Amino acid sequence: MSVRKGKCIVICAGDLTLGEITVCEDDLVIAVDGGLSYCGILNVEPDLILGDFDSVSEQEALAIESLEQQIPERILRLPCEKDDTDTLAALKEGLNRGYTEFRIYAGTGGRFDHTLANIQCLLYLKNRGAVGYLVDGAGMMLVIKNEVVHFQTGLEGYLSLFSLVEESRGVTIEGMKYPLEGAVISNDFPIGISNEFVGEAASIAVADGTLVCMITYAGL
């Protein structure tokens, strides 16, 4: 399948902490279950509505049933008992359609297990040659695995790194308040928390390992 130029935007049913998002013509917008209610707030039209629909309102359930009859290709109804979370099913759908860049909104907050599951989903994308971002009004998360990630100049706020494996080796941080060179970050000691952008071009490199990178914007 050919690679898509746009990005896949996945709107979940967690805490919505922003009022608008940018959607381009080539983007695919997937509303995940109760995330459908956020589409009106964000003023976006979903291309696909996916889920077991156990968290939608009665009014939304009726609207979904109506759409299912009129435009069945826009509804993907999942069983309630399944291995994949609704969010993972949405990401798989985006991957199957050729998307390699994903933005996940309203994927944090609420139940802790759902937030952790969505962090694992970022790793699922990374392991399949795609990149995903968990985005909210306070910041964003991404996974860094055996690579270098660059950040533009002028950023303000905090950046924290946590290892998703027992040890991530060869961790180098440049252009930030607390630099590192060839360090080891383990999954049982939070040495990577609360670094700070200083307005310079910055980079994070990990030679062998997997880190979750959490960015919190200044003033929050």
C-alpha positions in Angstrom: 0.0 0.0 0.0 1.3 3.5 -0.9 2.3 5.9 1.9 -0.2 8.7 2.5 1.0 12.3 2.5 -1.3 13.4 5.3 -1.6 12.3 8.9 -4.1 10.2 10.7 -5.9 12.1 13.5 -7.4 9.9 16.2 -9.9 11.5 18.6 -10.4 9.4 21.7 -12.8 9.7 24.7 -10.3 10.7 27.4 -9.9 14.3 28.7 -10.2 17.0 26.0 -7.9 19.8 27.1 -7.8 21.9 23.9 -10.4 23.7 21.8 -9.3 23.3 18.3 -7.0 21.2 16.1 -5.7 21.7 12.6 -6.9 19.2 9.9 -5.5 19.3 6.4 -7.1 18.0 3.2 -5.0 14.8 3.1 -5.6 13.9 6.7 -7.8 11.0 7.9 -9.9 11.8 11.0 -11.0 8.8 13.1 -13.5 9.3 16.0 -13.0 6.6 18.5 -16.2 5.6 20.4 -17.1 8.4 22.8 -14.6 10.7 21.1 -17.3 11.4 18.5 -18.8 13.9 21.0 -15.6 15.9 20.8 -15.7 16.3 17.1 -18.4 18.9 17.4 -16.4 20.8 20.0 -13.3 20.7 17.8 -15.4 21.5 14.7 -14.1 18.6 12.7 -15.9 16.0 10.6 -14.8 12.4 11.1 -14.0 10.3 8.0 -14.5 7.2 10.1 -16.3 6.5 13.4 -14.9 3.4 15.1 -15.6 1.5 18.3 -17.8 -0.8 20.3 -19.8 2.4 21.2 -20.2 1.5 24.8 -19.4 5.0 25.9 -21.6 7.1 23.5 -24.8 8.9 24.5 -28.2 7.6 23.4 -28.4 10.5 20.9 -25.0 9.7 19.5 -26.0 6.0 19.3 -29.0 6.9 17.2 -26.9 9.1 14.9 -24.4 6.3 14.4 -27.1 3.9 13.6 -28.5 6.3 11.0 -25.1 6.9 9.4 -24.5 3.1 9.4 -27.6 2.7 7.2 -26.8 5.7 4.9 -23.0 5.6 4.7 -21.9 2.2 6.1 -18.3 2.7 5.0 -18.0 5.5 7.6 -18.8 3.3 10.5 -16.6 0.4 11.8 -18.4 -1.3 14.6 -16.2 -3.4 16.9 -17.1 -6.2 19.3 -17.2 -5.4 23.0 -14.9 -8.3 23.9 -11.7 -8.1 21.9 -7.9 -8.0 22.3 -7.4 -4.6 20.7 -8.4 -1.4 22.5 -10.6 0.9 20.4 -7.6 3.2 20.0 -5.3 0.5 18.8 -7.9 -0.6 16.3 -8.1 2.9 15.0 -4.3 3.1 14.6 -4.3 -0.3 12.8 -6.9 1.1 10.4 -4.7 4.2 9.8 -1.7 2.0 9.2 -3.7 -0.2 6.8 -4.6 2.9 4.8 -0.9 3.9 4.4 -0.6 6.6 7.1 2.8 6.9 8.9 2.2 9.9 11.1 -0.5 9.9 13.8 -1.9 12.5 16.2 -3.9 11.1 19.1 -6.1 13.6 20.9 -8.1 13.1 24.2 -6.0 10.0 24.8 -4.9 10.9 28.3 -6.6 11.6 31.6 -9.5 9.6 32.9 -8.5 6.1 33.7 -4.8 5.5 34.3 -4.9 2.2 32.4 -6.2 3.9 29.3 -3.4 6.4 29.4 -0.8 3.7 29.8 -2.4 1.7 27.0 -2.1 4.7 24.7 1.6 5.1 25.5 2.0 1.5 24.5 0.2 2.3 21.3 2.9 4.9 20.5 5.4 2.1 20.8 3.2 -0.1 18.6 3.4 2.6 15.9 7.1 3.1 16.3 7.8 -0.7 15.9 5.9 -0.5 12.6 7.8 2.3 11.0 5.3 5.1 12.0 5.4 7.9 14.5 2.7 8.9 16.9 2.1 11.8 19.2 -0.3 11.9 22.2 -1.3 15.5 22.2 -3.3 17.6 24.7 -3.5 21.2 25.8 -0.6 20.8 28.3 1.9 19.1 26.0 2.6 15.9 24.1 4.2 12.5 24.3 6.2 10.5 21.8 8.4 7.4 21.7 12.1 7.6 20.8 13.8 4.3 19.9 17.3 3.9 18.6 17.3 7.3 16.9 17.9 11.0 17.2 15.0 13.5 17.6 15.6 17.2 17.0 13.7 20.1 18.5 13.6 23.6 16.9 14.8 26.7 18.5 12.6 28.9 20.7 10.8 26.1 22.6 9.9 26.7 26.2 8.8 24.2 28.8 9.9 20.9 30.3 11.0 17.6 28.8 11.1 14.3 30.7 12.4 11.0 29.5 11.5 7.5 30.9 12.8 4.2 29.7 10.2 1.7 28.5 12.8 -1.1 28.6 15.0 -2.2 31.5 17.9 0.0 30.3 18.1 2.6 27.5 21.8 3.1 26.7 23.8 5.8 25.0 21.3 8.6 25.9 22.6 12.0 24.8 20.8 15.3 25.4 22.1 18.5 23.8 20.9 22.0 23.8 18.9 21.7 27.1 19.5 22.9 30.6 20.7 19.5 31.8 22.8 17.8 29.1 23.8 14.2 29.0 26.3 12.2 27.0 26.1 8.5 26.5 24.1 7.9 29.7 22.1 5.0 30.8 18.4 5.5 31.8 16.7 2.6 33.6 13.1 1.9 34.1 13.3 2.0 37.9 14.9 5.4 38.5 13.4 8.7 37.1 16.7 10.5 36.3 15.3 12.0 33.1 12.5 14.0 34.6 12.0 17.8 34.3 14.7 18.9 31.9 14.2 22.3 30.4 14.3 23.9 27.0 16.6 27.0 26.9 15.6 28.4 23.5 18.3 26.6 21.6 18.0 23.9 19.0 17.9 20.7 21.1 18.2 17.0 20.4 17.7 13.7 22.2 19.6 10.6 21.0 19.3 7.0 22.2 21.8 4.4 20.8 20.1 1.3 22.2 16.8 1.5 23.9 13.3 2.9 24.0 12.3 6.1 25.8 8.9 7.8 26.2 9.4 11.6 25.9 6.9 13.8 27.7 6.9 17.5 26.9 5.0 20.1 29.1 4.6 23.5 27.7 5.8 26.6 29.6 3.4 28.1 32.1 1.5 24.8 32.8 
